[in-house]
């Protein structure tokens, strides 16, 4: 019998601290040094030191403040060793160090500044997104590579080139002036949305949520709305995040098993987040953008007492609009689900056939899982079983694999 490996409590504390504070620490170090690579390396060095020091002397009262101080001191050492007697060293040397028991003095504006820097128009959209996911979200290079469907080495080279471009071209570390905000808005919105998605739907492991990433994305979206209070897409994105996040507690049961939207206990939804999200939703403005439309779709679910009373006819209409504004195979997949709920599983399968023919979602587990579910509802059990098996093999998380395994067992009994 194989013995289970006992969890390392120090490693778990360090991992939680890194997940919750990495964006704050890295953005602070970049602001001080202007060097992305140095900032990330110093954070990693601080985490390595924490594993040793915390075992000897115990976990500090504020792990985030401890990591910030150690990372900052490491940056000073590295700059001095390189004989870089520049203004960066002077800024670091005179920057006050936070007492261990107090909150780290880094506000959301610092992290938003980092996102605006990562989203400079001189960088390609892929480069902007990848760098932000690495620097702000703290995703590993391997995780980002999976999101982009490239190898880890390819993504590592891309990140190195992007950091070098920022340094060599002198891209400034700042939020642009108000008259230039709109030029970078779309890139920042896209990055914040991906940051939220990375927290809401994990790409690996045994958990569906990365709560620190969710909260980071929502906090930054709030700051963006403060900067651009009249921008309907910024408000729409914040509304979408709040309405999606309001369901977080109901997405898994007490045993950690996945619960679909249709089966969720809506009494577990966060009422405050739902109310705030609905207050931000625009209902019928013309020429709505992608985030406004997605927020309206989320509002349809939030306002219904259960799945049966959800206005799927309106949801289908909204997906039709979204498919025109921002066409993508994922939008079409979600539209197929809405069509199935409104007109029946056969109609939903017809939409999926179009996606299959295009081949744009080959290798995506949600396409196979959706097809399996609609086939199951039609009583076509053998076909459903094959699709469940395919989806299970492609699913990125243990929770999703277990859910698909249960469904497969149901249709093969």
Secondary structure by P-SEA (a helix, b strand, c coil): ccccccccaaaaaaaaaaaacaaaaaaaaaaacccaaaaaaaaaaaaaaaaaaaaaccccccaaaaaaaaaaaaaaaaaaaaccccaaaaaaaacccccccccccccaaaaaaaaaaaacccccaaaaaaaaaaccccccaaaaaaaacccaaaaaaaaaaaaaaaaaaccccccccccccccaaaaaaaaaaaaaaaaacccccccccaaaaaaaaaaaaaaaaaaccccaaaaaaaaaaaaaacccccccccccccccccccccccccaaaaaaaaaacccccccccaaaaaaaaaaaaaacccccccaaaaaaaaaaaaaaacccaaaaaaaaaaaaaaccaaaaaaaaaaaaaaccccccaaaaaaaaaaaaaacaaaaaaaaaaaaaaacccaaaaaaaaaaaaaaac
